[in-house]
Structure formats: structure tokens, C-alpha cells
């Protein structure tokens, strides 16, 4: 493929940058690509041939940098190795009181088990299964038992979203969360231009959440929806009600738009979701939603199995889901002791989970040098890793064929899906689509952070792992993340051509 491109002298264009590759391409083109655009950043780069560990290219590979969501490479690797690709995390439902016919006199108790992938489809089937048991009413409360995890649902990286948010990524972390602890807001055009749009929660209205709709319908445009035309802000009122303010415009010929926002209160949101799905199946929970611990004499009602770990990790890496990452961190802390505390009681805390992750890096992967891990998602700039350390994890996973196929499949492919869907997706680079399986990382403040790490199969070098991390300098004007991503696309192309 590479020689064919060279014969064609094909110009590869991405964004505002352009490089032309020919048969005379030299190894120096990688270095040129690394400085394309002239942005002032710290860089860490390492490319390694996996068959023998030979370093094919490196640049400041031991510099500790903020990796952003490249941290998820570590989290997903530890989850697959410490559990297994087929491990599941079932959520069990109990009831108190007595059953008489279709009615249960006590509470419905949900015991959270750290399944980060409880989504609408799962709850729909659960509610249908409870209806199938012949139950139509719980006279008591809906009790959510989140005691597997501690009460720290928001670390520093999520604290800003407690009362107000315009993001989905700052969702609180809990042992039982629904739809990644987010709300899905659907916005559809009104009947005709000038009318209000139709705005609703998907799939059902939820107690304790109201919508303020200020979206208008405009004339048909004959084009695809434009980003930024609709804004959704979530804020908490003084009475505790969560208000979703939806503003902007939607064209009469646009399809329904879905915008996701983090919940403020994970317990009430999860309970509201459960209640809504039960109500849709004709099942009524008469009491309130409250926190609690399952009574010892509670009666098992039904179990809701999770997806297998390989599918959970695929969701984590393909879409860079921060909620999944940090739930898995706490869940690791609840399941595994660390070498420093082999006999200590285990519990689902950020600190315990991070201790398990650090143990994995030191004992399993063999990383002996310094690194800093403050969270498993990379949601802020507190983490510090080098390109060599991330590459070491990639190489470790490639050596373990029991987990590597699922780990590799969890990474999005250039130009195809997830966070890489819009990379290498232009007609001029058609042959590069799917060439790289990689995780990306992005932050915009307080400094610009952009990175990409993963694998590709080189025509002469064989299977190769790589990591590129770029950080803006503090106190200086930051390069745009788009420009850094464009440059990294050229770096990857240079890897294929020059190695």
C-alpha cells in the first residue's frame, strides 16, 4: 500500500495542513511532521517494533506529560487482565415485606455492583421481566444501595459539575448509575418554521427533572445539522429540582438531535430511571426514592446481568467514556488487594482502585520509573505519564493472547469509529482508514493536551506500538486541539512511510 501511494505521489490533506509523500520520503519526515505548524508544545514520542522490542523512533520518550484520556489505556488493560474479558458485574434487585398476588408490601431494593454499563435497554428488559413475574406494585420505597462504593462520587475533576454543567463527562461516579449518569435530551423540529421545537427526555420523563424549552424551528436548510446551534445547560434549583435549559435553533428538515448532560444527583437520577421503566410496564412503586443498605432478610427478586468486560472496555475506549473508567477504578478497589496491603479490607474507593492500577503497572507491566495517577479517566491534567510508560502497557497487552484480541478490538480505528471516526476519513486518505487502532486523549484547559497511542501493522516492521503526547506550555498561548490532531495524523502517516 505504501509503495503504491509513493508511486502516485499522493498528497494527504487533513484540516489546514498538507504533506506530500513520494518515493524519496526519508526518515527525517517524521521529525518534520512532529514540528508541522510550529506550535510550541512539549512532546513525548515512541515507536516500538513489538516482535523484538526495538525502538524505531523516539523523541523525549521519558518526559512525564499530562496524558488526558490516554490514561484509559492503563485502566482498560488492568480491567481485562485483573478480571477477564468475560467477567460480568450483575446487579441484584431485592424486596422487603410480603407478596400477596401481584402486590409486594415492602420496598424494592437495588444493590449496586459497579456495573458501569446499565443502559436503557437493560432497564427495559428488567422491567419487562418483573412484569413477567406477575408483579404490579411495591407499596414501599425504592431503595438504592450504593454501599459498595464510598460517598466520594465526585473527585476534583468532576466537582465543577455538581450544581451546573454543560457537559456529559463530569458525571458523578456511583455503584449503581443509569445511562452513565447522564440525561439524554431529544430535540426535534416543530410543526413548521417559527414554532417551538419538541424537546423531551429520552426515553421517558423523569421525576425531579424539568425542561425549559427555548428552541425555535427555522426554515429548511437542505444541509446537515451544524454543531453549536443548540445549547443544553443543567443546573440545580434551590428546591433540589434539576433544570435543563435548552436554547437555540433547529432547522425544519433536520433529524432529532440528542444531547447528553451529566446528572447532579446520581441516586435520585438512577431511582427516577428505574421508576420510569417500571411505570412503563404498569408497575408502581408507591414510596420515595432513598439511599439505604439492603436488609439482611431481604428477599432476592431478580438479577440484571451486565455486559461482559470486553464489551464494557470497548465502550470505554471507543467513546472515551470517563464514567466507565472511574467506575471500573472503584470496582477494582473493591475486588483486589494491593501488594502493600494484602490483608486489608477491600472497598470501592478511588484511592484503593488507583493502588490496584499502580500495582498492575509495577508488578505486571514492569514500569519502575516514576509516574503520577490521580484518576483512571484522565479527566484533568494531574496525571503524569511518559510515552515509554504507555508503550510498555501496549507491549505488555500484545504479549498476552488471552486478552489482547479484546483489548485491540476495544480501540477505535482511524476513519471508522469512535473518537477516530473523523480522522483519516477523507477520500484522499481512503487507504489509511482502519490502519491504526488507537486511543486518543484531549484536554483544552488549563493547557492544551492531545495524544494518540495504539498499534499498526507496518509492511516491513510488522506489528508496531506507538505513543504521541503533546502538552501546551503553561502561561503561553495554547495551540488548538484541532491543529494538534491534524499534526498527529501526519505523524502517523510518516510512521507508515518512513520506518
Order of alpha helices (4+ residues) and beta strands (2+ residues): alpha-beta-beta-alpha-beta-beta-alpha-beta-beta-beta-beta-alpha-beta-beta-beta-beta-beta-beta-beta-beta-beta-alpha-beta-beta-beta-alpha-alpha-alpha-alpha-alpha-beta-beta-beta-alpha
